[in-house]
Amino acid sequence: MSGRAAPFYCPYCGDEDLRPSEEGHGSWECGACNRAFRLSFLGLLAKGVTTPPGRSADLRGGSET
């Protein structure tokens, strides 16, 4: 997530009335439910994304022949 990414809706009420908070980087305020929250990127998982044995890395749902 880049420093410019913004949430599209409040994680508590789902409304889109969001504005940046004065509390600092990643802080947002919801005008609909009057809550404040902070978003942050924690990092990548050490194990990464794996596919089960015998499965193709292409998981788009096509038929296997």
PDB file of N, CA, C and O in Angstrom:
ATOM      1  N   MET A   1       0.850  -1.170   0.000  1.00  0.00           N
ATOM      2  CA  MET A   1       0.000   0.000   0.000  1.00  0.00           C
ATOM      3  C   MET A   1       0.891   1.227   0.000  1.00  0.00           C
ATOM      4  O   MET A   1       1.771   1.357   0.851  1.00  0.00           O
ATOM      5  N   SER A   2       0.677   2.108  -0.926  1.00  0.00           N
ATOM      6  CA  SER A   2       1.486   3.312  -0.998  1.00  0.00           C
ATOM      7  C   SER A   2       1.018   4.325   0.037  1.00  0.00           C
ATOM      8  O   SER A   2      -0.047   4.169   0.635  1.00  0.00           O
ATOM      9  N   GLY A   3       1.809   5.346   0.241  1.00  0.00           N
ATOM     10  CA  GLY A   3       1.464   6.391   1.188  1.00  0.00           C
ATOM     11  C   GLY A   3       0.257   7.200   0.763  1.00  0.00           C
ATOM     12  O   GLY A   3      -0.332   7.903   1.584  1.00  0.00           O
ATOM     13  N   ARG A   4      -0.126   7.117  -0.513  1.00  0.00           N
ATOM     14  CA  ARG A   4      -1.251   7.887  -1.014  1.00  0.00           C
ATOM     15  C   ARG A   4      -2.555   7.103  -1.067  1.00  0.00           C
ATOM     16  O   ARG A   4      -3.588   7.659  -1.439  1.00  0.00           O
ATOM     17  N   ALA A   5      -2.530   5.850  -0.711  1.00  0.00           N
ATOM     18  CA  ALA A   5      -3.752   5.048  -0.765  1.00  0.00           C
ATOM     19  C   ALA A   5      -4.742   5.530   0.287  1.00  0.00           C
ATOM     20  O   ALA A   5      -4.347   5.927   1.384  1.00  0.00           O
ATOM     21  N   ALA A   6      -6.007   5.495  -0.042  1.00  0.00           N
ATOM     22  CA  ALA A   6      -7.049   5.954   0.870  1.00  0.00           C
ATOM     23  C   ALA A   6      -8.162   4.917   0.937  1.00  0.00           C
ATOM     24  O   ALA A   6      -8.443   4.243  -0.055  1.00  0.00           O
ATOM     25  N   PRO A   7      -8.799   4.784   2.104  1.00  0.00           N
ATOM     26  CA  PRO A   7      -9.926   3.854   2.200  1.00  0.00           C
ATOM     27  C   PRO A   7     -11.127   4.397   1.431  1.00  0.00           C
ATOM     28  O   PRO A   7     -11.296   5.610   1.306  1.00  0.00           O
ATOM     29  N   PHE A   8     -11.955   3.496   0.918  1.00  0.00           N
ATOM     30  CA  PHE A   8     -13.144   3.904   0.179  1.00  0.00           C
ATOM     31  C   PHE A   8     -14.376   3.968   1.071  1.00  0.00           C
ATOM     32  O   PHE A   8     -15.342   4.660   0.750  1.00  0.00           O
ATOM     33  N   TYR A   9     -14.346   3.243   2.199  1.00  0.00           N
ATOM     34  CA  TYR A   9     -15.495   3.232   3.100  1.00  0.00           C
ATOM     35  C   TYR A   9     -15.027   2.985   4.530  1.00  0.00           C
ATOM     36  O   TYR A   9     -13.934   2.464   4.755  1.00  0.00           O
ATOM     37  N   CYS A  10     -15.855   3.359   5.481  1.00  0.00           N
ATOM     38  CA  CYS A  10     -15.557   3.184   6.906  1.00  0.00           C
ATOM     39  C   CYS A  10     -15.630   1.699   7.259  1.00  0.00           C
ATOM     40  O   CYS A  10     -16.602   1.034   6.899  1.00  0.00           O
ATOM     41  N   PRO A  11     -14.620   1.163   7.956  1.00  0.00           N
ATOM     42  CA  PRO A  11     -14.662  -0.256   8.336  1.00  0.00           C
ATOM     43  C   PRO A  11     -15.703  -0.566   9.412  1.00  0.00           C
ATOM     44  O   PRO A  11     -15.983  -1.736   9.673  1.00  0.00           O
ATOM     45  N   TYR A  12     -16.278   0.459  10.038  1.00  0.00           N
ATOM     46  CA  TYR A  12     -17.266   0.247  11.099  1.00  0.00           C
ATOM     47  C   TYR A  12     -18.703   0.339  10.595  1.00  0.00           C
ATOM     48  O   TYR A  12     -19.531  -0.514  10.914  1.00  0.00           O
ATOM     49  N   CYS A  13     -18.999   1.381   9.803  1.00  0.00           N
ATOM     50  CA  CYS A  13     -20.393   1.563   9.372  1.00  0.00           C
ATOM     51  C   CYS A  13     -20.587   1.410   7.863  1.00  0.00           C
ATOM     52  O   CYS A  13     -21.721   1.293   7.398  1.00  0.00           O
ATOM     53  N   GLY A  14     -19.494   1.410   7.090  1.00  0.00           N
ATOM     54  CA  GLY A  14     -19.591   1.237   5.652  1.00  0.00           C
ATOM     55  C   GLY A  14     -19.864   2.507   4.870  1.00  0.00           C
ATOM     56  O   GLY A  14     -19.953   2.460   3.643  1.00  0.00           O
ATOM     57  N   ASP A  15     -19.999   3.633   5.540  1.00  0.00           N
ATOM     58  CA  ASP A  15     -20.293   4.894   4.858  1.00  0.00           C
ATOM     59  C   ASP A  15     -19.036   5.415   4.155  1.00  0.00           C
ATOM     60  O   ASP A  15     -17.921   5.010   4.483  1.00  0.00           O
ATOM     61  N   GLU A  16     -19.225   6.307   3.196  1.00  0.00           N
ATOM     62  CA  GLU A  16     -18.106   6.852   2.422  1.00  0.00           C
ATOM     63  C   GLU A  16     -17.727   8.271   2.830  1.00  0.00           C
ATOM     64  O   GLU A  16     -16.925   8.911   2.149  1.00  0.00           O
ATOM     65  N   ASP A  17     -18.282   8.772   3.921  1.00  0.00           N
ATOM     66  CA  ASP A  17     -17.999  10.137   4.381  1.00  0.00           C
ATOM     67  C   ASP A  17     -16.715  10.146   5.217  1.00  0.00           C
ATOM     68  O   ASP A  17     -16.762  10.295   6.438  1.00  0.00           O
ATOM     69  N   LEU A  18     -15.562   9.983   4.541  1.00  0.00           N
ATOM     70  CA  LEU A  18     -14.275   9.904   5.230  1.00  0.00           C
ATOM     71  C   LEU A  18     -13.426  11.126   4.929  1.00  0.00           C
ATOM     72  O   LEU A  18     -13.506  11.711   3.849  1.00  0.00           O
ATOM     73  N   ARG A  19     -12.626  11.491   5.890  1.00  0.00           N
ATOM     74  CA  ARG A  19     -11.660  12.573   5.705  1.00  0.00           C
ATOM     75  C   ARG A  19     -10.414  12.272   6.533  1.00  0.00           C
ATOM     76  O   ARG A  19     -10.506  11.633   7.580  1.00  0.00           O
ATOM     77  N   PRO A  20      -9.241  12.733   6.066  1.00  0.00           N
ATOM     78  CA  PRO A  20      -8.015  12.493   6.839  1.00  0.00           C
ATOM     79  C   PRO A  20      -8.107  13.134   8.211  1.00  0.00           C
ATOM     80  O   PRO A  20      -8.682  14.211   8.367  1.00  0.00           O
ATOM     81  N   SER A  21      -7.541  12.469   9.198  1.00  0.00           N
ATOM     82  CA  SER A  21      -7.545  12.981  10.565  1.00  0.00           C
ATOM     83  C   SER A  21      -6.264  13.764  10.829  1.00  0.00           C
ATOM     84  O   SER A  21      -5.252  13.556  10.161  1.00  0.00           O
ATOM     85  N   GLU A  22      -6.316  14.654  11.797  1.00  0.00           N
ATOM     86  CA  GLU A  22      -5.137  15.428  12.198  1.00  0.00           C
ATOM     87  C   GLU A  22      -4.215  14.616  13.103  1.00  0.00           C
ATOM     88  O   GLU A  22      -3.164  15.112  13.508  1.00  0.00           O
ATOM     89  N   GLU A  23      -4.588  13.379  13.426  1.00  0.00           N
ATOM     90  CA  GLU A  23      -3.803  12.542  14.339  1.00  0.00           C
ATOM     91  C   GLU A  23      -2.527  12.002  13.708  1.00  0.00           C
ATOM     92  O   GLU A  23      -1.683  11.450  14.415  1.00  0.00           O
ATOM     93  N   GLY A  24      -2.366  12.146  12.406  1.00  0.00           N
ATOM     94  CA  GLY A  24      -1.132  11.699  11.774  1.00  0.00           C
ATOM     95  C   GLY A  24      -1.368  10.797  10.579  1.00  0.00           C
ATOM     96  O   GLY A  24      -2.502  10.580  10.153  1.00  0.00           O
ATOM     97  N   HIS A  25      -0.268  10.275  10.047  1.00  0.00           N
ATOM     98  CA  HIS A  25      -0.282   9.457   8.838  1.00  0.00           C
ATOM     99  C   HIS A  25      -1.155   8.218   9.007  1.00  0.00           C
ATOM    100  O   HIS A  25      -1.007   7.482   9.983  1.00  0.00           O
ATOM    101  N   GLY A  26      -2.056   7.985   8.069  1.00  0.00           N
ATOM    102  CA  GLY A  26      -2.906   6.806   8.086  1.00  0.00           C
ATOM    103  C   GLY A  26      -4.138   6.918   8.961  1.00  0.00           C
ATOM    104  O   GLY A  26      -4.879   5.945   9.099  1.00  0.00           O
ATOM    105  N   SER A  27      -4.378   8.073   9.557  1.00  0.00           N
ATOM    106  CA  SER A  27      -5.535   8.270  10.428  1.00  0.00           C
ATOM    107  C   SER A  27      -6.686   8.889   9.643  1.00  0.00           C
ATOM    108  O   SER A  27      -6.490   9.814   8.855  1.00  0.00           O
ATOM    109  N   TRP A  28      -7.881   8.368   9.868  1.00  0.00           N
ATOM    110  CA  TRP A  28      -9.069   8.808   9.151  1.00  0.00           C
ATOM    111  C   TRP A  28     -10.225   9.013  10.117  1.00  0.00           C
ATOM    112  O   TRP A  28     -10.274   8.394  11.180  1.00  0.00           O
ATOM    113  N   GLU A  29     -11.151   9.883   9.743  1.00  0.00           N
ATOM    114  CA  GLU A  29     -12.361  10.140  10.525  1.00  0.00           C
ATOM    115  C   GLU A  29     -13.575   9.880   9.651  1.00  0.00           C
ATOM    116  O   GLU A  29     -13.583  10.237   8.473  1.00  0.00           O
ATOM    117  N   CYS A  30     -14.603   9.259  10.222  1.00  0.00           N
ATOM    118  CA  CYS A  30     -15.851   9.012   9.515  1.00  0.00           C
ATOM    119  C   CYS A  30     -16.889  10.016  10.011  1.00  0.00           C
ATOM    120  O   CYS A  30     -17.168  10.087  11.208  1.00  0.00           O
ATOM    121  N   GLY A  31     -17.455  10.787   9.091  1.00  0.00           N
ATOM    122  CA  GLY A  31     -18.462  11.771   9.453  1.00  0.00           C
ATOM    123  C   GLY A  31     -19.816  11.154   9.753  1.00  0.00           C
ATOM    124  O   GLY A  31     -20.642  11.779  10.417  1.00  0.00           O
ATOM    125  N   ALA A  32     -20.060   9.927   9.273  1.00  0.00           N
ATOM    126  CA  ALA A  32     -21.352   9.289   9.476  1.00  0.00           C
ATOM    127  C   ALA A  32     -21.493   8.688  10.872  1.00  0.00           C
ATOM    128  O   ALA A  32     -22.506   8.894  11.539  1.00  0.00           O
ATOM    129  N   CYS A  33     -20.472   7.942  11.316  1.00  0.00           N
ATOM    130  CA  CYS A  33     -20.582   7.283  12.634  1.00  0.00           C
ATOM    131  C   CYS A  33     -19.700   7.945  13.695  1.00  0.00           C
ATOM    132  O   CYS A  33     -19.657   7.495  14.840  1.00  0.00           O
ATOM    133  N   ASN A  34     -18.996   9.016  13.308  1.00  0.00           N
ATOM    134  CA  ASN A  34     -18.184   9.798  14.241  1.00  0.00           C
ATOM    135  C   ASN A  34     -17.062   8.975  14.880  1.00  0.00           C
ATOM    136  O   ASN A  34     -16.712   9.200  16.038  1.00  0.00           O
ATOM    137  N   ARG A  35     -16.498   8.019  14.128  1.00  0.00           N
ATOM    138  CA  ARG A  35     -15.385   7.215  14.624  1.00  0.00           C
ATOM    139  C   ARG A  35     -14.090   7.629  13.925  1.00  0.00           C
ATOM    140  O   ARG A  35     -14.106   8.130  12.800  1.00  0.00           O
ATOM    141  N   ALA A  36     -12.991   7.413  14.605  1.00  0.00           N
ATOM    142  CA  ALA A  36     -11.671   7.637  14.027  1.00  0.00           C
ATOM    143  C   ALA A  36     -10.937   6.301  14.016  1.00  0.00           C
ATOM    144  O   ALA A  36     -11.077   5.494  14.935  1.00  0.00           O
ATOM    145  N   PHE A  37     -10.154   6.081  12.965  1.00  0.00           N
ATOM    146  CA  PHE A  37      -9.400   4.830  12.871  1.00  0.00           C
ATOM    147  C   PHE A  37      -8.101   5.090  12.131  1.00  0.00           C
ATOM    148  O   PHE A  37      -7.942   6.118  11.473  1.00  0.00           O
ATOM    149  N   ARG A  38      -7.175   4.151  12.246  1.00  0.00           N
ATOM    150  CA  ARG A  38      -5.871   4.267  11.606  1.00  0.00           C
ATOM    151  C   ARG A  38      -5.617   3.026  10.763  1.00  0.00           C
ATOM    152  O   ARG A  38      -5.877   1.903  11.193  1.00  0.00           O
ATOM    153  N   LEU A  39      -5.110   3.242   9.568  1.00  0.00           N
ATOM    154  CA  LEU A  39      -4.740   2.156   8.665  1.00  0.00           C
ATOM    155  C   LEU A  39      -3.219   2.119   8.550  1.00  0.00           C
ATOM    156  O   LEU A  39      -2.563   3.157   8.463  1.00  0.00           O
ATOM    157  N   SER A  40      -2.673   0.904   8.550  1.00  0.00           N
ATOM    158  CA  SER A  40      -1.230   0.774   8.345  1.00  0.00           C
ATOM    159  C   SER A  40      -0.911  -0.565   7.695  1.00  0.00           C
ATOM    160  O   SER A  40      -1.637  -1.545   7.863  1.00  0.00           O
ATOM    161  N   PHE A  41       0.175  -0.585   6.958  1.00  0.00           N
ATOM    162  CA  PHE A  41       0.649  -1.798   6.323  1.00  0.00           C
ATOM    163  C   PHE A  41       1.653  -2.432   7.273  1.00  0.00           C
ATOM    164  O   PHE A  41       2.638  -1.796   7.647  1.00  0.00           O
ATOM    165  N   LEU A  42       1.414  -3.682   7.666  1.00  0.00           N
ATOM    166  CA  LEU A  42       2.286  -4.349   8.629  1.00  0.00           C
ATOM    167  C   LEU A  42       3.470  -5.038   7.971  1.00  0.00           C
ATOM    168  O   LEU A  42       4.545  -5.099   8.568  1.00  0.00           O
ATOM    169  N   GLY A  43       3.310  -5.555   6.766  1.00  0.00           N
ATOM    170  CA  GLY A  43       4.401  -6.228   6.077  1.00  0.00           C
ATOM    171  C   GLY A  43       3.899  -7.455   5.339  1.00  0.00           C
ATOM    172  O   GLY A  43       2.708  -7.767   5.355  1.00  0.00           O
ATOM    173  N   LEU A  44       4.813  -8.134   4.700  1.00  0.00           N
ATOM    174  CA  LEU A  44       4.483  -9.348   3.963  1.00  0.00           C
ATOM    175  C   LEU A  44       4.624 -10.559   4.869  1.00  0.00           C
ATOM    176  O   LEU A  44       5.451 -10.573   5.781  1.00  0.00           O
ATOM    177  N   LEU A  45       3.814 -11.568   4.610  1.00  0.00           N
ATOM    178  CA  LEU A  45       3.920 -12.805   5.358  1.00  0.00           C
ATOM    179  C   LEU A  45       5.189 -13.539   4.940  1.00  0.00           C
ATOM    180  O   LEU A  45       5.530 -13.564   3.757  1.00  0.00           O
ATOM    181  N   ALA A  46       5.881 -14.128   5.887  1.00  0.00           N
ATOM    182  CA  ALA A  46       7.141 -14.810   5.601  1.00  0.00           C
ATOM    183  C   ALA A  46       6.937 -15.999   4.676  1.00  0.00           C
ATOM    184  O   ALA A  46       7.771 -16.267   3.811  1.00  0.00           O
ATOM    185  N   LYS A  47       5.822 -16.718   4.856  1.00  0.00           N
ATOM    186  CA  LYS A  47       5.602 -17.910   4.041  1.00  0.00           C
ATOM    187  C   LYS A  47       5.117 -17.583   2.632  1.00  0.00           C
ATOM    188  O   LYS A  47       5.223 -18.423   1.739  1.00  0.00           O
ATOM    189  N   GLY A  48       4.593 -16.394   2.418  1.00  0.00           N
ATOM    190  CA  GLY A  48       4.125 -16.005   1.102  1.00  0.00           C
ATOM    191  C   GLY A  48       2.883 -16.774   0.689  1.00  0.00           C
ATOM    192  O   GLY A  48       2.243 -17.431   1.511  1.00  0.00           O
ATOM    193  N   VAL A  49       2.551 -16.688  -0.584  1.00  0.00           N
ATOM    194  CA  VAL A  49       1.382 -17.374  -1.128  1.00  0.00           C
ATOM    195  C   VAL A  49       1.860 -18.676  -1.753  1.00  0.00           C
ATOM    196  O   VAL A  49       2.776 -18.682  -2.575  1.00  0.00           O
ATOM    197  N   THR A  50       1.244 -19.762  -1.363  1.00  0.00           N
ATOM    198  CA  THR A  50       1.632 -21.060  -1.913  1.00  0.00           C
ATOM    199  C   THR A  50       0.426 -21.724  -2.559  1.00  0.00           C
ATOM    200  O   THR A  50      -0.718 -21.418  -2.222  1.00  0.00           O
ATOM    201  N   THR A  51       0.686 -22.628  -3.481  1.00  0.00           N
ATOM    202  CA  THR A  51      -0.382 -23.405  -4.103  1.00  0.00           C
ATOM    203  C   THR A  51      -0.279 -24.845  -3.609  1.00  0.00           C
ATOM    204  O   THR A  51       0.827 -25.333  -3.377  1.00  0.00           O
ATOM    205  N   PRO A  52      -1.395 -25.525  -3.446  1.00  0.00           N
ATOM    206  CA  PRO A  52      -1.373 -26.914  -2.992  1.00  0.00           C
ATOM    207  C   PRO A  52      -0.611 -27.797  -3.980  1.00  0.00           C
ATOM    208  O   PRO A  52      -0.584 -27.494  -5.172  1.00  0.00           O
ATOM    209  N   PRO A  53       0.014 -28.892  -3.506  1.00  0.00           N
ATOM    210  CA  PRO A  53       0.728 -29.794  -4.414  1.00  0.00           C
ATOM    211  C   PRO A  53      -0.212 -30.340  -5.492  1.00  0.00           C
ATOM    212  O   PRO A  53      -1.361 -30.677  -5.210  1.00  0.00           O
ATOM    213  N   GLY A  54       0.282 -30.423  -6.711  1.00  0.00           N
ATOM    214  CA  GLY A  54      -0.517 -30.955  -7.809  1.00  0.00           C
ATOM    215  C   GLY A  54      -1.405 -29.938  -8.482  1.00  0.00           C
ATOM    216  O   GLY A  54      -2.056 -30.255  -9.477  1.00  0.00           O
ATOM    217  N   ARG A  55      -1.451 -28.716  -7.965  1.00  0.00           N
ATOM    218  CA  ARG A  55      -2.277 -27.657  -8.567  1.00  0.00           C
ATOM    219  C   ARG A  55      -1.396 -26.711  -9.355  1.00  0.00           C
ATOM    220  O   ARG A  55      -0.251 -26.460  -8.980  1.00  0.00           O
ATOM    221  N   SER A  56      -1.913 -26.203 -10.416  1.00  0.00           N
ATOM    222  CA  SER A  56      -1.206 -25.219 -11.214  1.00  0.00           C
ATOM    223  C   SER A  56      -1.214 -23.885 -10.472  1.00  0.00           C
ATOM    224  O   SER A  56      -2.115 -23.609  -9.681  1.00  0.00           O
ATOM    225  N   ALA A  57      -0.203 -23.065 -10.736  1.00  0.00           N
ATOM    226  CA  ALA A  57      -0.168 -21.734 -10.139  1.00  0.00           C
ATOM    227  C   ALA A  57      -1.269 -20.857 -10.720  1.00  0.00           C
ATOM    228  O   ALA A  57      -1.622 -19.836 -10.131  1.00  0.00           O
ATOM    229  N   ASP A  58      -1.817 -21.248 -11.874  1.00  0.00           N
ATOM    230  CA  ASP A  58      -2.888 -20.487 -12.498  1.00  0.00           C
ATOM    231  C   ASP A  58      -4.219 -20.967 -11.926  1.00  0.00           C
ATOM    232  O   ASP A  58      -4.714 -22.024 -12.316  1.00  0.00           O
ATOM    233  N   LEU A  59      -4.803 -20.199 -11.002  1.00  0.00           N
ATOM    234  CA  LEU A  59      -6.026 -20.602 -10.285  1.00  0.00           C
ATOM    235  C   LEU A  59      -7.241 -19.834 -10.772  1.00  0.00           C
ATOM    236  O   LEU A  59      -8.117 -19.513  -9.968  1.00  0.00           O
ATOM    237  N   ARG A  60      -7.326 -19.530 -12.057  1.00  0.00           N
ATOM    238  CA  ARG A  60      -8.443 -18.749 -12.575  1.00  0.00           C
ATOM    239  C   ARG A  60      -9.720 -19.540 -12.726  1.00  0.00           C
ATOM    240  O   ARG A  60     -10.745 -18.971 -13.101  1.00  0.00           O
ATOM    241  N   GLY A  61      -9.699 -20.822 -12.449  1.00  0.00           N
ATOM    242  CA  GLY A  61     -10.929 -21.591 -12.491  1.00  0.00           C
ATOM    243  C   GLY A  61     -11.219 -22.269 -13.812  1.00  0.00           C
ATOM    244  O   GLY A  61     -12.344 -22.711 -14.043  1.00  0.00           O
ATOM    245  N   GLY A  62     -10.239 -22.360 -14.676  1.00  0.00           N
ATOM    246  CA  GLY A  62     -10.449 -23.044 -15.947  1.00  0.00           C
ATOM    247  C   GLY A  62     -10.559 -24.551 -15.743  1.00  0.00           C
ATOM    248  O   GLY A  62     -10.175 -25.065 -14.693  1.00  0.00           O
ATOM    249  N   SER A  63     -11.077 -25.257 -16.737  1.00  0.00           N
ATOM    250  CA  SER A  63     -11.225 -26.702 -16.614  1.00  0.00           C
ATOM    251  C   SER A  63      -9.878 -27.370 -16.822  1.00  0.00           C
ATOM    252  O   SER A  63      -9.077 -26.943 -17.654  1.00  0.00           O
ATOM    253  N   GLU A  64      -9.638 -28.429 -16.049  1.00  0.00           N
ATOM    254  CA  GLU A  64      -8.388 -29.172 -16.187  1.00  0.00           C
ATOM    255  C   GLU A  64      -8.625 -30.354 -17.109  1.00  0.00           C
ATOM    256  O   GLU A  64      -9.609 -31.079 -16.962  1.00  0.00           O
ATOM    257  N   THR A  65      -7.713 -30.548 -18.068  1.00  0.00           N
ATOM    258  CA  THR A  65      -7.842 -31.677 -18.997  1.00  0.00           C
ATOM    259  C   THR A  65      -6.632 -32.545 -18.938  1.00  0.00           C
ATOM    260  O   THR A  65      -6.555 -33.546 -19.649  1.00  0.00           O
TER     261      THR A  65
END
